[in-house]
Amino acid sequence: MRALISVSDKIGVVDFAKELWELGVEIISTGGTARTLHEAGIPVIEISHITGFKECLDGRVKTLHPAIHAGILNRRQDIEHQKQMEELGYESIDLVVVNLYPFQATITKPNATLDEAIENIDIGGPTMLRAAAKNHQDVAVIVDPADYTEVLQQLKKQGHVSKTTKFYLATKVFEHTAYYDSLIANYFREQQGNQSFPEKLTLSFEKVQDMRYGENPHQKAAFYKEALKTKGTLAEAKQLHGKELSYNNINDANGALELLKEFEEPTVVAVKHANPCGVGSGKTVFEAYQKAYESDPTSIFGGIVVANQEIDKETAEEMNKIFLEIVIAPSYTQEALEILQQKKNVRILQLESIRFSYPHMHDMKKVGGGLIIQDKDLVLFQEECKVVTHRKPTEEEMKELIFAWKVVKHVKSNGIAISKNQQVVGTGGGQTNRIWAVQQAIEHGTEFFGKDHIKGCVLASDAFFPFKDCVEAAAKAGITAIIQPGGSIRDEESIQACNEYNIAMIFTGMRHFKH
């Protein structure tokens, strides 16, 4: 039996090769791998002794030779193949152990150059892997060091690797090379500065974990992260306490983080079932949390809370008064962490880069038979807002309108957000018509704050008002200012209604549907 070993990641390779040698396996190797094995006292045949040629072009060409690929690709049961192998003087290679140049590690280094990236594109490695995977009936192929143990166990017990295992290993190879090639393609595209959607879309993700279940207990699920752009995302969070995250946890926490990134000042966001149920900004994280909690003390129970400031003792004590599924923050004081850890079921995550946001991102959804993809909604305003009523918003109202606009951008459509003093007072989301969303938000605010508190609030709508009934409902509740995109054929009716009720209204010219 012959094995070809050529690895960039040398973890475990010496012990693996030593056991192969002790089993009587002849080992062929290349370059740095051969040196490593020689230094460990393991007999190795240099690749040049098999090919009859020295490595050339700075090592770019060493395994691209018929003696190697015929040795891998020949079908052992094919008489003609075996006859040709004998005529050519080539011998079969039964085990291929290869992992690739560190392209991903190279391009993630600060200030990595295009030349450096290109030199870390492996050519011979993927070629050998694909050849071995294609001929997996006769050749075992290992691309992942995690598979060394299983292969060794089978060789020791039965003298060969089972067909089932060979097929499993071959599948891993094609997954790996597809991932590797997609990294290269996407990197090249980025180097061109091309942000358009390619004709052929290849995506690179790697599994972070299996999850207990999906949206419902009968659905299996797993969490994958993007290969490169993970800074500031849940994929980079460090879990400090609690059981593993579920599918719904990750989806809801992602929505909470996206809303939190709209704010620079100390802010806390609470989310339940993918909708914000509490948002508050203040001078301190404690004040922000109190506002977020008071937004909806019922829905926040069992919800997800994210903060863009360090959690201190005082805030942790308040959080611990109720059950929270997840708390995410850039950091925690030691006292705060000890307080939160008193509840065994709360998941505590630390995301140091919680404020970071990439300037160009895509949003994707899987649909039956395909995938829909769009630019992520990262812009708050596209143009200068236009006051369309007789009364202009006061400076304080304008500040509040911007706060509410940030929130409604992340409320499920049809979406409405009502706020006061940098605190969400009521939301209406996921309604099939806008007046219901307005009524829901008002009812929400009235239930937790009372009718008097709604007076003087502002209202944000993610899309235009199709009729003046939304303004009339807002006026009846005592709302003093409205922000909305405009663009309805009945805009004038809503404007006239605002003038009649002395409500200031601005048009943004930009909607923020969230489905």
N, C-alpha and C positions, 0 to 999 in steps of 0.2 A: 504494500500500500504506500502511495506517495501523497504527501501534502505540500501545497504551496502556501507559504505564510509571508504576507507583506502588509504590515499594518502601520498606520500613523498613530493610532491610540494603542500604546503598548501595555496598557493595564492588563495584568494577568497572563500575558503572552508567554513569558519565560516558563512559568509553571505548567502552562498548557502544553507547550512544545516539549518540555522535559518528559511529561507523561506520555506524549505521543511517541517519542523516541524510545522510551522504556517498553512501549508496546510493539516496537519493531517497525514503526512508521518512518520511512525515508523523508527527510525534510528539505525542500527547496526554498530558498529565500532570496531577498533582494536588499541592497543598500543598508540603510540604518537598522532594519530588522535583522538582517544577517549578522551585523556587527554585535547587536545586543545578544543574540543567541550564542554566537561564538564566545563572547565574554562570559557567558553563563556556563560554558563548557559543553554546549549541545552541538553535536556534529551537524553541519549544514552544507548543502550543495549550493554554491552560488549560481544565480540564474544564468550567468554568462557561460557556465559549463554546459548548460542544457541547450542554449541557443547557439553557442559557438560565436557569439558577438559580445563585445564589451558595451556597457551602457554608453550612450552618446547624447549629444545636445543637452548637456547639463542635467542628465538623468531623465529628460523628457521621454526618451525611448529606451526601454529595457525589457518590458514584458510583451510588447507588441511584436510577436514572432509566431510563425506557424508551429514551432516545437511546443510552445506553451498552449496555444489555443486548440491545436489538434489534440493535445494531451487532455484537454478539458472537454472538448466537444464531441469526441468520437463516441459513437454508440457501441457499447460493449457487445451487444447481441447481433450487431450488423457485420456479417462476414466480410463484405467489401471494405467496410471501414477498418476492420482489423488487418486486412490484407494490405491496405494502403499504409497503415501505421508501421507495419513490419518493413515494407519497402522503403519508407522514409527514415526508418530507424528511430522513430519517436515512441515514447512510453506514455502510458496513461497517467493522469493526475486525478486522484480520487477524492481529495479534500482540498478545498480552496478557502483560505482564511484571509480575508482582506477587509480593511476599513480605509476610508478615503481621506485625502488631504483635508485639513481643517478649514474649508472655505467659510463656513458660518462663523467660526471663531475669528477668522481673519477680518471679515467685513464688519464685525461688531467692535473691533478695536478702534479707539479714538484715532482720527486722522489716517485711517487706512486708505491707501492709494489704489487706483484702478490696476496698476501694474502688479501690486502685491496680491490683489484679488485674483487676477488672471493666473499668476504663478501657482496659486493654490486651487486651481481647477484640475481635478484628477482626470486623467484620460485612460491610462492603463488599468487602474483599479476598477472603475465601472465596467470596463470591457470584460475583464476577467470575471467579475461578479455576475454580469448578465449571461455570459457564456455558461458558467457553472449552474446558474439558476435555470437556464433553458434546458440543460442536460441533467436536471436534478434526479432523473431516474437512476443515473449512474454516479453522480457526483454530489457530495455533501458540501454545502457552502455556508460559511459563517461570516456575517457582517457585524454582529453584535457580540462583544465579549461575554455578555450575560448567558450566551448559549454554549460556552466552553464546557461547563460542567455536564450538561445533558449529553452532549456528543461523546465526551469521555466515558460516561457511565455506560452508554450503549456499546461503545467499542470494547470496553472491558467485559461486559456481560455476554454479548452475542457476536462480537468480532466485526460488526458492521453497524451502520446507522440505518434505522428503519425507513421505509419508503414514506411513511406518514410524517416522520420528522424531517426528511429531506424536502418534502413538499412545503411544510411549514417554514423551513429555513429559506427556501426559494421565494416564497411569498414575501418574507421580510426583506429580501434583497430588492425585489422590484418596488416595494414600498419605499425603501431607503433611497434607491437611485432616482426614483421619480421625485421624491422630496428634495434631493440634492440638486437635480436639474432645475426644479422650480425655483429654488433659491437663486441659482445663477441667472435664470431668465428674468426674474423680478429685480435682481440687483442691476443687471444691465439696463433694464427699462428705466429704473430710477436714475441711473447715471446719465441717461439721455434727457432727463428732466421731463419725461413724458407722463402726464397724469391722466391721459385718456384711457378708455377701456380697451384692452387688447382684443384682437380677433380670437385668440386662443388664451383662455384664462387658466393659469395654473396657480394653485394656492398651497402655501407651506404651513402646516400646523403640526405640532407634536403633542402627544398626550401628557397631561399633567396628572390626571387621576381618573379612575373609575368612580362613579358616584353610586350612592345607595340605591337611587332610582331617579326617574325623570320627573315630568310634571305630576305624574301619578305613580303610585307604588308598583303598578303592573308594567311600567315602561322602563327599560334599561337606559342608562345614560352614561356619558363620559365627558370630561372637560379637556379641551384642547387649547393650546395657546399658539399664537402666531409665532413664527420663527424669529422675527426681529423686533417689531414695534410693540413692545410690552411695557415700556416704562410708563408709570402712572396708571396702570391697569390692574385689575384684580389678579391677573396672572403673575404679577410681581409681588403680591402681598405675602407677608410672612404670618402664618397662623401661630399665635402665641398660646391659645387655649381653646378647648371645646372640641366637639366631634367634627367629622369631615363635613364639608359643604355639600348641599344638595343642588340639583339642577335649578330649582326655583330660587334657592339662596343666591346662586351665582347670577341668575338673570336679574333678580331684584336689586342685588348689590351693585351690579353694573349700571342700572338705571340711576341709582342713588349717586354713584360717583360721577356720572355724566352731568347731572344737575349741579352737584357740588362744584364742579370745575368752572361754572359760570361766575363764581364769587371769589373776590380777593380778600374781603373783610372776614373776620371770624364768623363762620356759618356752620350750622348743623342741619342736615337733611334727614328726614325719616321717610321710609318708603314701605308700602304694604301692597303686595300683589301688583308690582311694577308701576304703581302710581305714587307720587309724593303725597303723604298724608300730613306732613309737617315740615315747615322750612322756617328758619329764623336766623337773622344776622344781628350781631351785637358787638359791643366793645370787647367782650371776652367770650370764650367758648362756653362758660357757664351760662351767661345771659342768652347766648344763641341756643343752647340746648333747652333752656326753660321755654323760650318762644316756640321752638319746634315741638316740644311736648304739649304745650297749651294749645297748639293749632288743632290737635285732635287727640286728646288723651285716651280715647277709646281705641282708635285704629293703630296707634303706635305700639300697643301691647302686642308682643310677638313679632314686631317689625324689625327693620334693619335701620341702623343709625350710623351715619358717616359724618365726620367732622374734619375740617381742614386745619385745625389747631391741635396741639398736644392736649390730651385729656388729663386734667388735674384731679386731685383728691375730691374737691368739692363737686365737680361734675360727675365723677364716678359714683359718688354717694347718691346723687339724684338718679342716675341711670339705674342703680341697683334697687331702686324702690319698685320697679316693674320688671316684667320678663321681656327681655330683648333677645331676638334670634342672633343678631350679629352686631358688633360694634367695630367700626373701622376708623382709624386715625393715623396721622403720620408718626405719632409717638405717644407714650404714656409715661407719667411719672411712676416711680416704683410703688408709691402708696396707692395710686389710682389702679395700677395693674393688680395689686393684691386684693383690692376691694372688689373689682370686677370678677376676679377668679374665684370668689366665694360661691358663685353660682356655676355649677359644673356644666350646664347645658349651653351657656352663652358662648358663642364663637367670637374670639377676640383676634382681630387681624391688624397688622401694622403695615402701612404702605407709605414709606418715607417720601416717595415722589407723587403724593396724592394730588398735588396741584398741577402736575405736568400734563400737557396736552399736545399731541402732534398736530402740526398745521394742515396736514393732508391725510385724511383717513377715509375708509369706505365702510358702508353699512350694507350687510348682506342678509338676505332671508331665503331659506330653502322653501321652494314651492313644489307641488307635484310636477315632476318632469323637468325641473330646472332650478335656476337660482336667479334671484333678482338682486341687483347691486346698484348702489348709488353713492354719491359723495355724502359723507357724514354732514349732518346739519351743525356746523361749527360757528356759523355767523349769527350774531344777535340782530344786527341791523344792516341792511344793504345800502340804504340811503338815509338822508336826513329826514327825521319824522316831521310830519306836517300837521299843524293845528288846524282843524276844520270847523271849529265852533267859534262863536263870538267870544266866549271866555277862554282865556289861556290857562293852562295848568299853573298853579303856583310852583315855586322852586321845590317845596316839600312834596307836592303832588307829583312833580316830574320825577323826583328821586324814587318815590314809591311806585310809580308806573313802570319804571325800568326794573325794579325788583320783581314786580308781578309778571312782567314780560319774560324775565329769565325763568320764572317758575312755570308759567303756562307752556313754554316751549317744550317742557318735559312731562306735561300732563297728556294722557291719552285723549285723542280727538273723538268727538268734539270736546274741546277743553276750555275751561274757564278757571281763572285764579283770582281770588279777592284777597287783598292784603292791606295792612295798616301797620305803621311803625316797624317796617322791615320784618314783618311776620305774616305768614299765611293765615288768613282768617277762614277761608273756605275754598274748596275746589269742587269742580264738576267735571268728571272725565268719562270718556268712553260712551257718551250718549249719542243716540241716533239723530237727534236734532239739537240745535243750539239753545233754544229756549229752555229745554229740560236741563241742559248743563248749567245755565245761569240760575235757574230755580234751585238746582241741587246745591250749587255753591253757596247761595244765600241761606238756604235751609241749614246747611252744614255750619256756616258761621253763626247763625242765630242760635243753634242748639248749644254750642260751646261757649259763645261769647255774649249772647243776648242781643235783642234788636238794637239797643242803643249803641252797641259797639260797631255794628255794621255801618251806622251813619258816619260819614267821613272817610270810608274806605275807598280804595280804587279797584277797578276791575280790568283784567286783561283777557282777551279772547284770541285763541290761536288762529282763527280765520274770521272773515267778515261776518257782519250781521245781515242775514237775508231779509229780515223784517225789523220794524221799529219796536216789536214786542220785547226784545232784549233790553233796550234802553228804558222802556217803561217799567219793566221789572226792577232794573237797577235803580231807577229814580225812586220808586216806591220804597225800596230798602234803605235809601239815603246815601247811595254811592255818589261821589262828587266828581270823579274823573274816570275816563275809559281810554284804554289803548287797544287798538285792533288794526288789522292790515288794511281795511277798506277794499273796494273793488267790486262791491255788489251793485247791481243795476238800481237797487233801492237805497243806496248810500244816503241820498238826500233826505229820505224819510227819517233815517236814524239821526242825521245831523240836525234836522229841524226839531226832532224830539229832544235832543240834548240841549239845544238852545232854549226850548220851552221850559225845561227843568233846571236850567243853569248848570248843566254838567259840561265840564271841559272834555273834549275828545281829540285824540291825535290818531292819525293814520301812519302806519309804518311802511306801507307798500310791500310788505313781506309777510307771508304766513308761515306758521310752524306746525303743520300737521304732524302727528306722531301716531302711527298705527301699529 
